[in-house]
Amino acid sequence: MANVKTVIPTKFKYQVSCSFKSWLWRLWLSFPNVIRARVYHILLYFFGTRLGPHTTYTPLGIYSKILSSPEEALATEFVRHHTTIPVPKVLDVLPYSLTELAAMGRSTLMITKEIPGIPLSSYDTDFSLSTATLEQKEIFRNTLFDWLTQLRSISPPHPQKVCGFLGLGLYSYRIKPGLRVGPYKSPTELHAQNFCAARVDFPELAEDPDRIQRLIEERPNKKYRIYLTHGDLQPHNILVDDAGRPCGLVDWECASWMPEYWEHTYALRMYLLRDEDWSGIWRSMFPEYEDDLDVELRTWLCRWEENTWHWTICIPKDTNNVTRLHAVQPIGNSIYWFFEDPAKEINLATSLTACAVIQIGALKSMNDYNSVFQLLKGIPMTIPQEDVGIEPKFTCRCDNVQALENECKAYAVTNDRSQEGNEHYIYLVSKNSRSQVSQMS
């Protein structure tokens, strides 16, 4: 498949097979969009099972998903025709404005055929990488590697352009949910964006801070190949059979033409320190991207968004030693946490970075989540001198937050989902209080 000129489809075309059902479906597609949309709406309303805000399943073995554009459908069909990766067959794509999602920009309906398998992350499967045999892990790894090799063998339509599947803006949870950015004429232009900025954060934790700094400085001029990526290769999008063999890859919403390391580092984004088996499989497939992973780690520690502030949050282990974490990808009132190495502890009294970034004001006791969140956003912050003009910005959102007043430091209580519901105290510690941190009872 390499060296073949790649033609990107711009319009969905149903592929008719020799079966009678296929010809009947082709006849159905000849009906006007408005009629098909109304029939789908009725079927989904009475017989559909909602699997998420955008996806519905029917007992007929058909899935529907409401999209912001036909791009995901076109990417899915493109992969189905150009690789042997098992993906859903797209049956129909049409304008759809019969739900409240249309006002949010999602006004395209995609109908797909069910493919067998259960998401790797599902509680309905007995298979888990943590309990898998060495043979099962090897099969899992080899299957994923084959899929990715096929994607990487497809020549990009533009050799250096970083963009979405159709050549326009790209969508990635790595950057920001709900936001399209770009396109960019090269990886260099991509890496010049704020969301790719990196720094040696908490240098006392780095085994070799000079090396990290060198990698950060080298990245703008580093040459990268462009590959077609799935863009959201996480356990919930990989289907497995009863034996744990990967048998399907779904949700191509983030399919894009990206720098060669992107798929690898994104796959490790949420699981690098939480799931040794998942991380080990990925790092064995692409050991050549370890340097890029180290740089990407430094971009994830700070989320770059407009009109938000950067918070450092710490879970206390004892009086002074804490493990720092950052909140990433908030979804409603739920949150994922990104931990620094939990085997290492940060001493706030000696952590210059932590002390420099945070300047806390007084907090009053409040139980209402939204009120606490707005109050946290209003706490004055000071920017380290070396960051003036760059200004890292981040907002952490916590469930069940209760802020307690303190003269020098702000406390918040959260139910940390990543620790199986155990309750932890989260400290927002000011520069002036670094030697006054104490365990709350």
PyMOL commands that set and color helices and strands:
alter all, ss='L'
color gray80, all
select helices_A, chain A and resi 20-28+33-47+71-82+100-104+134-152+187-191+194-196+209-221+235-237+262-267+276-285+287-300+352-357+369-377+385-387+417-419+431-433
alter helices_A, ss='H'
color red, helices_A
select strands_A, chain A and resi 49-50+55-58+62-67+90-95+108-113+118-119+163-164+170-171+180-181+226-229+238-240+246-249+256-259+313-316+321-331+334-339+346-347+403-404+409-415+423-429
alter strands_A, ss='S'
color yellow, strands_A
deselect
rebuild
show_as cartoon
